[in-house]
């Protein structure tokens, strides 16, 4: 079936649209993507204080990066915040230590495999 004879979009022999024919314009968003993005934005606007507080408590490093990007200032200039309770600070430090150890182990395993190939004990 030839699309060009019926005045439809021109396609190549593989069925793809030719340049300049058919499809959305460059940069145009899919309507569903736009609806989802607008829904997320509306939800954020309705619950902004709770979302930011949850982000600050659960993901402090990412929160500080976000503040730094939005405010375009250094970390020393970021708003003063109340310190974490001691038990929360200790828990977070322990989790960060475990994550750092896992990251080091993965790096060492990768280096061993790079130079010596897979080892019998490696899963």
N, C-alpha and C positions, 0 to 999 in steps of 0.2 A: 504494500500500500504506500502510495506516494503522498506525503503530507503537503508537498508544495503545490500539487494540482488543485487541491481543495482550498487553497489559500491559507492553510495551516502553517505551523512553524516548520522551518527547514531543518533537516537532520542529516547527519553524515551516514555512511554505510553501516556503522555500528549502532545507529539509533540515537546517538547523542545529539543534543541541540548544537547547531553551528553558532560561532561567535556572533553576538548581536541579535539572536533569534530565540525567543522564548525564555522561560524562567523568570525569577525575580531579579530586579535590578541589584547591582552590587551594593552590599551594605544593608539591604532591606531585611527586616526581621520577619520570621515566621510569625503569624498571628498568635499561635499557641504560645510560643516563647515569650512574646510580648505580654500576653495575659498572665503567664506565670511570673514574669519579672515584676509586673505591676502588683500582683497579689503579694509577693514577698515584700515589696516595698511598703505596701499598705500595712501588712502585719508588723513590720519593723516600726513604722511610724506610730502605730497604736500601742506597741509594747516596748518602746525604745528604752526607758529607764531599767526595766527588768532585764532586757536582753543585754544591755551594757554591763549591768552589775554581775550577771551570771558569767559573762565573758571575762570580766575583770577577776572574779574569784577562781574560776575554773581554768582559765587560759591566760594567766598574767602576762607572759612573754608576748603572746600574740596581741593582747590588748594594748600593751605598750608600743608595739610596732604600729598598730592601727592609729593610736593617738599621735605617734611621731609622724606618720605619713599625712594624716589629716591636718595636723597643726603645723607641719613642716618645721619642727623645732627639734633640738637635741633632747635626749632622755633626761638630762639634768634640769630641763625647763618644764617638764611635764607636771601637771597638777599634783599637788600633794594628796596622797590617799591614806586612809587609815591602814595601819599595818594589819597583816593577817594574824589571827589568834595563834598562839604558840603551837598548839597541836596541829593546826592546818599547815603552818609553815614547816613543821617537822615532817609531816606526811608528804608534802610537796617535795622537800629536799630528798627524802628517801626514794620517791618515785623518779626524780631526776637522776639520782645515782644509779638506780637499776637500769634506766633507759640508757645512760651513758655507758654502763658496763656492757649491755647488750649490743650497743653500737660498736664498741671496741672489739668485742668478740666476733661480730660479723665482718668487720674490716680485716681482722687477723685471719679469719677463715678464707676470705676472698684472696688475700695475699698468698696464703699457703697453696690454695688451688691454682693460682696463677703460675707459681713457680714449680710446684711438685705434682700438680694434678689432684683430682679428688682423693681423699683419704678414706680408709675403711670405716673409721668411726664417725665420719661426717654424714649427716642425714640430708 
